Amino acid sequence: MSLWKYADRLPVEPLVTLEEGETPLIRSAKLPGDTWLKFEGANPTGSFKDRGMTVAVSAAMAEGAEAVICASTGNTAASAAAYAARAGLRCAVIVPDGKIATGKLAQALMHGADVIALRGNFDQALALVRELTDRHPIALVNSLNEFRIEGQKTAAFEVCDQLGGAPDTLCIPVGNAGNITAYWRGFQEYNASPHLHGYQAEGAAPLVKGEPVENPETVASAIRIGNPARWEEAMNAVTASRGEIRAVSDAEILDAYRRLAAEGIFCEPASAASVAGMLKYGSEGTTVCVLTGHGLKDPTTAIANAQPVVPCEPSLEALEKVVLR
Ligand code: F0G
């Protein structure tokens, strides 16, 4: 089974699939209220991007494309690389130099994508690939691609099916604003209307500020974005759902990141923004927080924010000392 169980609501045939979707909805054991965690890290490449990529790459195949390209803070790159490999297509990914998490870089490289490190940020990378794909016959698989949104909307269907009805509130991190757009579309198609609470990182919060941020900065590298492509649709989703869009600090993101890990759930920092926002601003009724990517994507940030490793000499005495302390 996969998200293709919703094939009758999707615009293409499943030509390229890695059995994405059908991710766990886990009830939090420690967070306040009736709070559920949609663990998108359980997708094949470890993020929600696979939902959109299976549909976008299937569409590219149907159209006879030979290559796909994207700008990315890392997860889209990893997913595009994997689905392109699966499909036998060439893939190029443009990422901000030095600003993508190690796991994502490893994935894109291993799947054989051309990884291009732009001396600039995500917004510049996206502007450039848009121009490039206007001029050359390469399929753009960023969330500007409608097929991406179509695939990602299935997460909203799953949430409703898993809960046996719509949640009252859905909390979600917002970067380029494709995913919040997709959830809203999915909920509408399911005649559901939870309040959508979108959260941005304080140093990369254009939607909260109401203007683009030229030099976005945050520990949550996945959402280090200053000029979201789906700006208006995200704001429409928030308004129509009587939701909100707000900012959380890096410290609040890291606190939520550690709290989740302490109940056995490892997501990446950007994903923890959904929980950080819920903790900071509150939520109504049954609440689903979307955990967009797996914690293993970004081991560097994890190790920097956890307790230190304990060194030990190879003797029983020394071991007892550190274990029984
Ligand atoms: N969480 C994670 C882990 C992400 O990778 C992204 C976006 C988001 C949240 C935000 O989703 O952009 O649809 O609002 N990552 C993109 C990428 C930009 O290139 O991987 P959004």
Residues whose N, C-alpha, C, O or C-beta is under 5 A from the ligand:
A	BS01	F0G	A71 S72 T73 G74 N75 T76 A77 P173 V174 G175 N176 A177 G178 N179 I180 A222 A270 S271 T292 G293
